[in-house]
């Protein structure tokens, strides 16, 4: 594994999907590549990667030239499975959706740098949240979000052999003028201008067996996925370092912004500026970490007061308010639902 200060990058697979979707609408892939300073041949290798900003440029240029306002939805059907992608094969051979989502998050860096996918337990089941990478929102991020969520929804139907529909699909971007394609592809209630972009599935559907589940093959593909991760350059972002420092000091320590900056030996203003360049804020990192840890703590035999302390809250009332904001339910109700099997 080598170290690198290069900008965050991802597999060229999504770029190929976008270019092929544009080509179906009359815009040659080679022309689009030239517009952003690439050659089509540079995108065809199984380990080819490009900066996220270049992918954003490709997708925005493709929309401008084709007039295809639903490019992300149309990209989803361009490339279902890649035999050279061990992380996708890990998902294909998983036991069920809940396991597949967890493993997909574990190996997501094979597809691209950054924590884009996060699995969250809910009182009704489980959901996968998607957040595009970048210091600021771009029009391309709508299409990246929609292709990610459509592929998850369609993939579950293929992997289970059942016509499974999400409980809900949320998008943090505005609703397009025409929702007919979204309604047909997702087949569930849609919510736009939401706090996050995610798909939620029932507990029963999350545990439905995959038709290609195979523990032996899954172990082989996991080994290959780990090897693929090891070959990637190290990209220890400032966000990662802040998150780890907060995790170490959350329970009973000083995890204030000033204390974290001091521990990382980065001036406060510099830390704030560099986090913004990564598209993050200190408050957002703390919030996301608390939300992630809260589920695991509540599934253990801990009192609400203990969970509140471990998450760094001064009193349980503040934890209750935060938990209700995250999950639209109380910690006690969440715990009862988990004990009852979802």
SVG drawing of the C-alpha trace seen along z (x, -y; Angstrom):
<svg xmlns="http://www.w3.org/2000/svg" viewBox="-46 -31 50 54">
<polyline fill="none" stroke="black" stroke-width="0.4" points="0.0,0.0 1.4,-3.4 0.8,-6.9 -0.7,-9.6 -1.8,-13.2 -3.8,-12.9 -7.4,-14.2 -10.1,-11.6 -10.8,-9.3 -13.1,-6.5 -13.3,-3.6 -13.9,-4.7 -16.9,-2.4 -19.5,-5.2 -17.8,-7.4 -18.2,-4.6 -21.9,-4.2 -22.5,-7.9 -20.7,-8.0 -22.6,-5.0 -25.9,-6.5 -25.0,-9.7 -24.0,-7.7 -27.4,-6.1 -28.8,-9.6 -26.5,-10.5 -23.4,-12.0 -20.3,-10.0 -18.3,-8.9 -15.0,-10.0 -16.3,-13.5 -17.4,-13.7 -14.0,-12.4 -12.2,-15.0 -14.4,-17.7 -13.0,-16.9 -9.4,-16.1 -9.6,-12.3 -9.4,-9.5 -11.9,-6.7 -9.1,-4.1 -8.0,-5.5 -11.4,-4.4 -11.4,-0.8 -8.9,0.9 -10.4,2.8 -8.4,0.7 -8.7,-2.7 -9.6,-5.5 -10.4,-9.2 -10.9,-12.2 -14.4,-12.8 -14.3,-16.3 -13.7,-14.8 -16.7,-12.5 -18.8,-15.5 -17.6,-17.3 -18.5,-14.3 -22.0,-13.9 -22.8,-17.6 -21.5,-17.9 -23.5,-14.8 -26.7,-16.3 -26.0,-19.6 -25.4,-17.8 -28.2,-15.2 -30.9,-17.2 -31.4,-14.0 -32.6,-15.3 -32.8,-11.7 -29.3,-10.7 -28.6,-9.0 -31.7,-6.8 -30.6,-5.8 -27.0,-5.1 -28.3,-2.4 -29.2,0.0 -25.9,-0.4 -23.6,1.9 -25.1,4.4 -22.2,6.6 -18.4,6.4 -16.6,9.7 -13.4,7.7 -15.0,6.1 -14.6,8.3 -16.6,6.0 -19.7,6.4 -19.2,10.2 -19.0,10.1 -22.5,8.5 -23.9,10.9 -22.9,14.0 -23.9,12.5 -26.6,14.3 -29.1,11.4 -29.5,7.6 -28.5,6.7 -25.2,8.6 -24.7,7.3 -25.1,3.7 -22.6,4.0 -20.0,5.6 -20.7,3.1 -19.8,0.3 -16.7,2.3 -15.3,2.5 -16.8,-0.7 -13.3,-2.2 -12.8,0.4 -15.4,-1.7 -14.2,-5.1 -12.6,-7.1 -14.7,-8.5 -17.5,-7.3 -20.4,-7.6 -22.5,-4.6 -23.6,-4.2 -26.0,-1.5 -28.5,-2.6 -30.8,-0.4 -34.3,-1.9 -37.3,-0.9 -38.9,0.6 -35.8,2.3 -32.7,1.0 -31.7,-1.8 -28.7,-2.7 -27.7,-6.3 -25.7,-7.8 -23.7,-11.1 -21.7,-12.2 -18.1,-13.2 -17.1,-16.8 -16.5,-20.1 -19.7,-21.6 -22.9,-20.4 -22.9,-20.1 -25.7,-19.3 -23.9,-16.0 -24.5,-14.9 -28.2,-14.5 -27.4,-11.9 -24.8,-10.2 -27.3,-9.8 -30.1,-8.5 -27.9,-5.9 -26.6,-4.7 -30.1,-4.3 -31.7,-2.8 -28.9,-0.2 -29.6,0.7 -33.3,1.0 -33.0,3.0 -30.1,5.1 -32.2,6.3 -34.9,7.6 -32.3,9.4 -30.4,10.8 -33.5,12.1 -35.6,13.0 -38.6,11.2 -40.4,8.0 -39.2,6.1 -40.0,2.5 -38.4,0.0 -40.5,-1.4 -39.4,-4.8 -36.9,-6.6 -35.5,-10.0 -33.4,-12.5 -31.8,-15.6 -32.1,-17.4 -35.2,-19.0 -37.8,-17.0 -37.5,-17.0 -40.4,-18.2 -41.5,-14.8 -41.5,-12.0 -43.0,-9.1 -39.6,-7.3 -38.7,-7.7 -42.1,-6.3 -41.8,-3.3 -38.2,-2.4 -38.5,-2.8 -42.2,-1.7 -42.5,-3.4 -43.2,-6.8 -40.7,-9.4 -39.5,-12.3 -37.4,-15.2 -35.5,-18.0 -35.0,-15.5 -32.3,-15.7 -30.5,-12.8 -30.6,-10.5 -31.4,-6.9 -33.5,-3.8 -35.3,-2.1 -36.3,1.6 -38.4,3.6 -36.7,6.0 -38.3,8.9 -36.9,7.8 -33.5,7.1 -33.3,10.7 -34.7,12.3 -32.2,14.9 -30.2,14.0 -30.5,16.5 -26.7,16.6 -25.7,16.8 -22.6,19.0 -20.5,18.8 -17.4,20.4 -17.4,18.1 -18.1,15.1 -15.0,15.8 -13.0,16.1 -14.3,12.8 -13.8,11.1 -10.1,12.1 -9.9,10.6 -11.7,7.4 -9.2,7.0 -6.3,7.4 -7.9,4.7 -8.1,2.4 -4.4,3.0 -3.3,2.0 -5.0,-1.4 -3.0,-4.5 -3.5,-5.6 -5.8,-8.6 -5.9,-9.4 -8.1,-12.5 -8.4,-15.1 -12.0,-14.1 -10.7,-10.6 -8.3,-12.0 -10.9,-14.2 -13.4,-11.4 -10.9,-9.1 -9.8,-11.7 -13.5,-12.4 -14.2,-8.7 -11.3,-8.4 -12.5,-11.2 -16.2,-11.1 -16.9,-9.3 -15.7,-11.6 -13.0,-13.4 -12.6,-16.8 -13.8,-16.5 -14.4,-20.2 -13.2,-21.6 -10.4,-23.5 -9.2,-20.3 -9.3,-18.2 -7.4,-20.9 -4.8,-20.9 -4.5,-17.1 -4.0,-17.0 -1.6,-20.0 -3.6,-21.9 -4.5,-25.6 -8.3,-25.9 -8.9,-28.2 -6.8,-25.9 -8.7,-22.9 -12.0,-24.5 -10.9,-25.6 -9.4,-22.2 -12.6,-20.3 -14.7,-22.6 -12.4,-21.8 -13.3,-18.1 -17.0,-19.0 -17.3,-18.4 -17.8,-20.4 -16.7,-19.4 -20.3,-19.5 -21.4,-17.2 -18.6,-14.7 -19.6,-14.5 -23.2,-14.2 -22.7,-11.4 -20.4,-9.5 -22.9,-9.8 -25.7,-8.6 -23.7,-5.6 -22.6,-4.6 -26.1,-5.0 -27.6,-2.0 -24.9,0.4 -24.9,-0.8 -28.7,-0.5 -28.5,3.1 -26.4,3.9 -27.6,4.2 -26.8,0.6 -28.9,-2.0 -30.0,-5.1 -27.8,-7.1 -24.8,-5.0 -25.4,-5.3 -25.8,-9.1 -22.4,-9.3 -20.6,-7.1 -21.9,-9.5 -20.6,-12.5 -23.9,-14.1 -24.1,-16.1 -27.4,-14.6 -29.8,-11.9 -32.4,-14.6 -30.0,-15.9 -29.5,-12.4 -33.2,-11.8 -33.7,-14.9 -30.9,-14.0 -32.1,-10.4 -35.6,-11.5 -34.2,-13.8 -32.1,-11.0 -34.7,-8.2 -38.1,-9.8 -38.5,-7.6 -37.3,-7.4 -34.2,-5.3 -36.6,-3.1 -38.9,-2.5 -36.0,-1.7 -34.6,0.8 -38.0,2.5 -38.4,2.8 -35.0,4.4 -35.7,6.8 -39.0,7.8 -37.1,8.5 -37.5,5.2"/>
</svg>
